[in-house]
Amino acid sequence: MRILVLDSIHGGKVLADHLSAHGHSCDLVDVYRQADGISSDLARTRSYDLITAPFHLDPDYPLFRDLKTPVISHHAMVRWLLGAVRAFPVIEITGKQGKSTTAAALASIMPGPGLLHTSAGLVRYPSRDIIGQYSITPASLLPVCNDYVEGGWLIAEISLGFCGIGTLGILTSFLDYPVANGKRSALAIKTEQTHLMNQVLIPEGVSLRHDGCVPVSDLVVVSGTRASYRYGEISGSFTNPLLLLPGYKTPLMLAAGAALLLGIDPVRLSEFSALPGRMEVRYEDGSVIVDNSNSGTCFQTTCDAYLYGREIAGEGPVTLIIGQDCASVCENFPTEEIISAISEISPAYVIVIPGDERIMKDEIIRYCAQNGISCILSDSCEDGQSRAKTLQTPLILVSVKRWK
């Protein structure tokens, strides 16, 4: 077939290379920079059997109208390239928040060899060696699956929905945000994609119209630091202080529920510890540093990090490092959430990382000035932390939205 692949920088180039290797004739258009492949003007003069585009592309992108060619998503194209559902366990994980934590927690108790694919890297288990670094666009599943070991498992974090190659789907959050130039709902896309999965595990307190939907609260109940679970012939409990943190409670519940659905006792989740950038605690130069810098950083996780840090560091001045380290096609850290977090925490110092032009740094500076808070601009999360250490406050909160 003659196929046009749109968006080279969010998995399109990987898709085009794999399609070409399978004997298809491909053109690739870089819809944002016009730097790779062919121009949209040249593509407009050609005919194609199929177009593949990511969900986050504006539905009114001119080539859709001008070419009048059938369009499928990058997710669907990956499913087609990988073929039928594989015999080995594949767990697909999507959602606005909690993907990486849920994936890592589940991987930590999976038996035998396997692969964990998240925004932190591709990790081989049980050795936990990092063997690659890929984005979580659906196209990344193509090179990831090349590292599959016979008899092993795959846990994959995927942006904006399911590809439909998995044994089990986990939707970690029902939080929403606009995509596709503000014209589509990310949550609507993800819930629509659940029909591709035979079984979908969802968080407590929400519902989903799906015959294979399993609310995690049917399997796991949390009280304080203890999680009790029961499914089929497996029952028991585990304790973990991370269950007190909202950012860990739901992922640990989902990991335990997924394990039960896979026939695995989740008791070893008692040994799971905080991940780098996800409430990781460090002690440096006389300060407690709580690192909450990850792709899911938002107002709520910032407040959670503050309460967690107060439990450890006690009273005293706080330095808050907040913002975003680079631009994002989809969700960002909204200015109003940043200001709300500053208002909630009332830090002595604020260090702003304005890595996305949508962050209105002047509004943040103005708010801090009006409320007697010292405000500093910094170019990076690393530079912000270096500056924070010189301020010598007992508690430093690092709450920068970043794609590490």
ChimeraX attribute file (.defattr): number of C-alpha atoms within 10 A of each C-alpha:
attribute: neighborCount
match mode: 1-to-1
recipient: residues
	/A:1	12
	/A:2	17
	/A:3	21
	/A:4	24
	/A:5	30
	/A:6	28
	/A:7	24
	/A:8	22
	/A:9	16
	/A:10	21
	/A:11	23
	/A:12	25
	/A:13	21
	/A:14	19
	/A:15	25
	/A:16	24
	/A:17	13
	/A:18	18
	/A:19	20
	/A:20	16
	/A:21	10
	/A:22	10
	/A:23	10
	/A:24	14
	/A:25	14
	/A:26	20
	/A:27	21
	/A:28	23
	/A:29	24
	/A:30	20
	/A:31	20
	/A:32	13
	/A:33	11
	/A:34	13
	/A:35	12
	/A:36	15
	/A:37	19
	/A:38	14
	/A:39	16
	/A:40	16
	/A:41	10
	/A:42	10
	/A:43	18
	/A:44	14
	/A:45	9
	/A:46	11
	/A:47	13
	/A:48	18
	/A:49	11
	/A:50	17
	/A:51	23
	/A:52	23
	/A:53	24
	/A:54	24
	/A:55	19
	/A:56	22
	/A:57	21
	/A:58	16
	/A:59	16
	/A:60	11
	/A:61	12
	/A:62	11
	/A:63	17
	/A:64	16
	/A:65	10
	/A:66	11
	/A:67	16
	/A:68	12
	/A:69	17
	/A:70	11
	/A:71	15
	/A:72	15
	/A:73	19
	/A:74	25
	/A:75	25
	/A:76	21
	/A:77	21
	/A:78	21
	/A:79	22
	/A:80	13
	/A:81	14
	/A:82	15
	/A:83	10
	/A:84	11
	/A:85	14
	/A:86	11
	/A:87	11
	/A:88	16
	/A:89	18
	/A:90	21
	/A:91	24
	/A:92	26
	/A:93	27
	/A:94	25
	/A:95	26
	/A:96	21
	/A:97	23
	/A:98	26
	/A:99	26
	/A:100	27
	/A:101	23
	/A:102	26
	/A:103	28
	/A:104	23
	/A:105	26
	/A:106	26
	/A:107	24
	/A:108	18
	/A:109	20
	/A:110	21
	/A:111	12
	/A:112	10
	/A:113	16
	/A:114	26
	/A:115	26
	/A:116	26
	/A:117	30
	/A:118	22
	/A:119	21
	/A:120	19
	/A:121	17
	/A:122	22
	/A:123	20
	/A:124	21
	/A:125	20
	/A:126	15
	/A:127	9
	/A:128	14
	/A:129	12
	/A:130	15
	/A:131	12
	/A:132	14
	/A:133	16
	/A:134	17
	/A:135	21
	/A:136	21
	/A:137	20
	/A:138	28
	/A:139	28
	/A:140	22
	/A:141	25
	/A:142	17
	/A:143	13
	/A:144	19
	/A:145	13
	/A:146	8
	/A:147	15
	/A:148	16
	/A:149	14
	/A:150	9
	/A:151	11
	/A:152	17
	/A:153	22
	/A:154	28
	/A:155	25
	/A:156	29
	/A:157	31
	/A:158	25
	/A:159	21
	/A:160	27
	/A:161	28
	/A:162	31
	/A:163	26
	/A:164	24
	/A:165	24
	/A:166	25
	/A:167	19
	/A:168	21
	/A:169	30
	/A:170	30
	/A:171	24
	/A:172	25
	/A:173	19
	/A:174	19
	/A:175	10
	/A:176	16
	/A:177	14
	/A:178	15
	/A:179	20
	/A:180	18
	/A:181	14
	/A:182	13
	/A:183	13
	/A:184	17
	/A:185	15
	/A:186	26
	/A:187	21
	/A:188	15
	/A:189	17
	/A:190	20
	/A:191	19
	/A:192	14
	/A:193	18
	/A:194	24
	/A:195	17
	/A:196	17
	/A:197	21
	/A:198	15
	/A:199	19
	/A:200	25
	/A:201	24
	/A:202	26
	/A:203	20
	/A:204	18
	/A:205	9
	/A:206	11
	/A:207	12
	/A:208	15
	/A:209	10
	/A:210	15
	/A:211	10
	/A:212	16
	/A:213	19
	/A:214	21
	/A:215	19
	/A:216	24
	/A:217	18
	/A:218	12
	/A:219	20
	/A:220	23
	/A:221	15
	/A:222	19
	/A:223	10
	/A:224	13
	/A:225	15
	/A:226	17
	/A:227	23
	/A:228	18
	/A:229	24
	/A:230	17
	/A:231	15
	/A:232	9
	/A:233	8
	/A:234	13
	/A:235	15
	/A:236	13
	/A:237	19
	/A:238	17
	/A:239	18
	/A:240	19
	/A:241	14
	/A:242	20
	/A:243	21
	/A:244	16
	/A:245	17
	/A:246	15
	/A:247	22
	/A:248	22
	/A:249	20
	/A:250	23
	/A:251	25
	/A:252	29
	/A:253	29
	/A:254	31
	/A:255	27
	/A:256	31
	/A:257	30
	/A:258	27
	/A:259	19
	/A:260	21
	/A:261	18
	/A:262	14
	/A:263	13
	/A:264	15
	/A:265	23
	/A:266	28
	/A:267	18
	/A:268	17
	/A:269	21
	/A:270	18
	/A:271	12
	/A:272	16
	/A:273	14
	/A:274	13
	/A:275	15
	/A:276	14
	/A:277	20
	/A:278	24
	/A:279	29
	/A:280	16
	/A:281	20
	/A:282	11
	/A:283	12
	/A:284	10
	/A:285	11
	/A:286	11
	/A:287	18
	/A:288	21
	/A:289	27
	/A:290	28
	/A:291	23
	/A:292	30
	/A:293	29
	/A:294	23
	/A:295	23
	/A:296	23
	/A:297	26
	/A:298	24
	/A:299	20
	/A:300	14
	/A:301	21
	/A:302	28
	/A:303	18
	/A:304	18
	/A:305	26
	/A:306	26
	/A:307	15
	/A:308	18
	/A:309	23
	/A:310	17
	/A:311	10
	/A:312	14
	/A:313	17
	/A:314	13
	/A:315	11
	/A:316	11
	/A:317	16
	/A:318	26
	/A:319	27
	/A:320	29
	/A:321	29
	/A:322	30
	/A:323	32
	/A:324	29
	/A:325	21
	/A:326	16
	/A:327	18
	/A:328	16
	/A:329	12
	/A:330	15
	/A:331	15
	/A:332	23
	/A:333	24
	/A:334	17
	/A:335	17
	/A:336	14
	/A:337	15
	/A:338	23
	/A:339	18
	/A:340	15
	/A:341	22
	/A:342	24
	/A:343	13
	/A:344	13
	/A:345	16
	/A:346	18
	/A:347	25
	/A:348	18
	/A:349	22
	/A:350	25
	/A:351	24
	/A:352	27
	/A:353	26
	/A:354	24
	/A:355	22
	/A:356	17
	/A:357	12
	/A:358	14
	/A:359	21
	/A:360	14
	/A:361	19
	/A:362	9
	/A:363	13
	/A:364	19
	/A:365	19
	/A:366	12
	/A:367	16
	/A:368	22
	/A:369	12
	/A:370	9
	/A:371	11
	/A:372	12
	/A:373	17
	/A:374	14
	/A:375	21
	/A:376	16
	/A:377	17
	/A:378	19
	/A:379	13
	/A:380	18
	/A:381	25
	/A:382	13
	/A:383	13
	/A:384	22
	/A:385	19
	/A:386	11
	/A:387	16
	/A:388	25
	/A:389	18
	/A:390	9
	/A:391	15
	/A:392	15
	/A:393	20
	/A:394	21
	/A:395	27
	/A:396	30
	/A:397	27
	/A:398	31
	/A:399	32
	/A:400	32
	/A:401	26
	/A:402	22
	/A:403	16
	/A:404	13
